[in-house]
Amino acid sequence: MTDTAPLPPLDRFPPTRAAGLERLRDFLPRAGADYARRRNHDMGRDAHDGVSQLSPWIRRRLITEEEVLAAVLARHSRNAAEKFVQEVVWRTFWKGWLERRPSVWTMYRAGLARALDRVATEGGLRRDWEAACHGETGIDAFDAWARELVETGYLHNHARMWFASIWIFTLRLPWELGADFFLRHLLDGDPASNTLSWRWVAGLQTKGKSYLARPDNIAKYTGGRFRPEGLATSAPPFDGPEHPPLGPAPVSDPIDPAAPTGLLLTEEDLAPGFLFESGVQPRATAFLDCTAGLSPLAVAPHVSAHVAGAMEDTAARWSERFGPVTRLGSADQIADWAAREGLAQVVTPWPCTGPAADALAGTGVLRHVRALDAAAWPHATHGFFRFKTHIPALLGQVTGRDAA
Ligand SMILES: Cc1cc2nc3c(=O)[nH]c(=O)nc-3n(C[C@H](O)[C@H](O)[C@H](O)COP(=O)(O)OP(=O)(O)OC[C@H]3O[C@@H](n4cnc5c(N)ncnc54)[C@H](O)[C@@H]3O)c2cc1C
C-alpha cells in the first residue's frame, strides 16, 4: 500500500465485533514485552504493529476493556503485560476523571465556539487552521500525520502527542481547534481521552507540565523518517482555571426488573450483555447515534459510517434478545417510541460525558454503569499516578483472581 492509495478507514478497521476479536487475537502475542519495547515507535501508517490499533473497537465497546485485559492476562504474566494493561487503564481513568468533572467538557465546547468565531472573522487564523487540517504547513512530519488522520481515521499515540504539541506551540493555533480536528476524524474519537490529552499537552491538565515535541525524539521514534526543522524550542504551560470541584462517582439508576423495559443503545457502548446479565429483558430496543454532537462542524463520513456499521453489527448479533429494533433520529423521539412499545422504563449503558450524555439529559432514560467502571471511577480523583495503585484490585475483578 503506497501513500497515494491508502487502505480506506473502514477496511482498516471494519466496524464489526468479529473484526475486533480477530485484531485482538493477532495482537495478543505482542502484548507483553514486545509492546513495552516497541509501543513508542511510529513506523508509518501501514506499520503500526508495535501497538494494538484496537481503539476504534474499544471506543464503541464492540469489544470491551474487560475482555481485552482478560485475554492479555490469560496470555502474559502481569509483569510482562504491565505497560499494555496500564494503557488500557488510562482510558478508564480519563473517562472517570471527566465523569466527575463534566464541566471540563462544557468549558472545552465554549472555548471551541470562541475559537471558531475567531476563525470566521480572522483571515490569518482561518488560513493557518485550514493549512494545518489539510497537511499544508510545510512541516513534513506534521503534514504527513494530518493526512494520515484524515485518510485512515487513526494516529499512533506518539504522533498524537507530537502533532498536538506542534499545533499548540509551533503553529500557535487554539488547542480546542486541534482537539476538534481529532474528534471529527479519529475513529476512536472520545470526549474524555481526547479533551484531557490535548489539555495535558497544553499544560492545563497537569498544572505546570506541558509536552514539547523535539526533532531528535521524532527522528528516533519514527525510524528517521522525519526530523522536522523550525519547531518551537519551549512549551510554556498554559495558565487555566483550577480544576472544578470533584463530583460524585456515577451510580446506576434503580431499575424495576418487573416493568416493561426498553433498551436504548448509543455509540458509547454497544456491549449490552452486562445489562442482560443484570436482569434487563428488553421488550424493544432502539439505537440512537449521537456522533454528530462530537463537533459543531461536520464529522468525517468515515466516523459516521463506522458508527452506523457498528450498530448494524450489534443489531444482527443480538437480534434474538432485542425484540423489535428502531433507529431513532433524535433523543426527542424516545418518549414516543416508549409509548408506542408500551414501555414503562428505558435503560441504557451509562452515557459518558459528551454527545450521548448531552442528548439523553432530561429524557428520564435509566443509566447503568458496568462493573469495571463502577469499581474504577471512585478512584479517578487526582492523577494517574495515584489511580494506578488500584490496578491490581481492578484486574482481580476482570480476571476473577488476584492479578497482583
Ligand atoms: C492528543 C491526544 C489525543 C488522543 N485522543 C484520543 C481519543 O480521542 N480516543 C482514544 O481512545 N484515545 C485517544 N488518545 C490516547 C491514545 O493515543 C490512543 O488511545 C491510542 O493511540 C489508540 O491506539 P491503539 O489502540 O493502537 O493503542 P494501544 O497502545 O495498543 O493501547 C491499547 C488501548 O489502550 C487505550 N489507550 C492507549 N493509550 C491511551 C491513552 N494515552 N489514553 C487513553 N487510552 C489509551 C486505548 O483504548 C487503546 O486501544 C489521545 C492521545 C493524545 C496524545
The ligand as a MOL file (V3000), in Angstrom:
LIG
                    3D

  0  0  0     0  0            999 V3000
M  V30 BEGIN CTAB
M  V30 COUNTS 53 58 0 0 0
M  V30 BEGIN ATOM
M  V30 1 C -3.6150 14.4620 21.8280 0
M  V30 2 C -4.1510 13.0620 22.0600 0
M  V30 3 C -5.4710 12.7770 21.7320 0
M  V30 4 C -5.9920 11.4890 21.9660 0
M  V30 5 N -7.2900 11.2350 21.6160 0
M  V30 6 C -7.8200 10.0100 21.8820 0
M  V30 7 C -9.1720 9.7210 21.5530 0
M  V30 8 O -9.9190 10.5610 21.0670 0
M  V30 9 N -9.6250 8.4640 21.8000 0
M  V30 10 C -8.8340 7.4930 22.3510 0
M  V30 11 O -9.3070 6.3600 22.5330 0
M  V30 12 N -7.5620 7.7550 22.6930 0
M  V30 13 C -7.0310 8.9810 22.4750 0
M  V30 14 N -5.7210 9.2230 22.7840 0
M  V30 15 C -4.9550 8.1810 23.5040 0
M  V30 16 C -4.1370 7.2260 22.6270 0
M  V30 17 O -3.3670 7.9490 21.7140 0
M  V30 18 C -4.9980 6.2060 21.8620 0
M  V30 19 O -5.8940 5.5690 22.7360 0
M  V30 20 C -4.1400 5.1410 21.2070 0
M  V30 21 O -3.1930 5.7400 20.3600 0
M  V30 22 C -5.0070 4.1810 20.4350 0
M  V30 23 O -4.2130 3.3430 19.6330 0
M  V30 24 P -4.0290 1.8050 19.9560 0
M  V30 25 O -5.3550 1.1470 20.0810 0
M  V30 26 O -3.1030 1.2580 18.9300 0
M  V30 27 O -3.3370 1.8610 21.3820 0
M  V30 28 P -2.5140 0.7940 22.2200 0
M  V30 29 O -1.2100 1.4020 22.5480 0
M  V30 30 O -2.4980 -0.5260 21.5850 0
M  V30 31 O -3.3320 0.7240 23.5930 0
M  V30 32 C -4.4210 -0.1900 23.8300 0
M  V30 33 C -5.6690 0.5690 24.2330 0
M  V30 34 O -5.4560 1.3210 25.4240 0
M  V30 35 C -6.1310 2.5830 25.3720 0
M  V30 36 N -5.1200 3.6440 25.4080 0
M  V30 37 C -3.8410 3.5710 24.9870 0
M  V30 38 N -3.1800 4.7140 25.2510 0
M  V30 39 C -4.0770 5.5280 25.8380 0
M  V30 40 C -4.0100 6.8590 26.3550 0
M  V30 41 N -2.8680 7.5650 26.3400 0
M  V30 42 N -5.1340 7.4050 26.8640 0
M  V30 43 C -6.2990 6.7130 26.9070 0
M  V30 44 N -6.4150 5.4370 26.4520 0
M  V30 45 C -5.3220 4.8590 25.9250 0
M  V30 46 C -6.9050 2.5890 24.0520 0
M  V30 47 O -8.2320 2.1500 24.2900 0
M  V30 48 C -6.1210 1.6040 23.1970 0
M  V30 49 O -6.9130 0.9990 22.2070 0
M  V30 50 C -5.1680 10.5010 22.5550 0
M  V30 51 C -3.8430 10.8110 22.8830 0
M  V30 52 C -3.3410 12.0730 22.6320 0
M  V30 53 C -1.9090 12.3700 22.9990 0
M  V30 END ATOM
M  V30 BEGIN BOND
M  V30 1 1 1 2
M  V30 2 1 2 3
M  V30 3 2 2 52
M  V30 4 2 3 4
M  V30 5 1 4 5
M  V30 6 1 4 50
M  V30 7 2 5 6
M  V30 8 1 6 7
M  V30 9 1 6 13
M  V30 10 2 7 8
M  V30 11 1 7 9
M  V30 12 1 9 10
M  V30 13 2 10 11
M  V30 14 1 10 12
M  V30 15 2 12 13
M  V30 16 1 13 14
M  V30 17 1 14 15
M  V30 18 1 14 50
M  V30 19 1 15 16
M  V30 20 1 16 17
M  V30 21 1 16 18
M  V30 22 1 18 19
M  V30 23 1 18 20
M  V30 24 1 20 21
M  V30 25 1 20 22
M  V30 26 1 22 23
M  V30 27 1 23 24
M  V30 28 2 24 25
M  V30 29 1 24 26
M  V30 30 1 24 27
M  V30 31 1 27 28
M  V30 32 2 28 29
M  V30 33 1 28 30
M  V30 34 1 28 31
M  V30 35 1 31 32
M  V30 36 1 32 33
M  V30 37 1 33 34
M  V30 38 1 33 48
M  V30 39 1 34 35
M  V30 40 1 35 36
M  V30 41 1 35 46
M  V30 42 1 36 37
M  V30 43 1 36 45
M  V30 44 2 37 38
M  V30 45 1 38 39
M  V30 46 1 39 40
M  V30 47 2 39 45
M  V30 48 1 40 41
M  V30 49 2 40 42
M  V30 50 1 42 43
M  V30 51 2 43 44
M  V30 52 1 44 45
M  V30 53 1 46 47
M  V30 54 1 46 48
M  V30 55 1 48 49
M  V30 56 2 50 51
M  V30 57 1 51 52
M  V30 58 1 52 53
M  V30 END BOND
M  V30 END CTAB
M  END
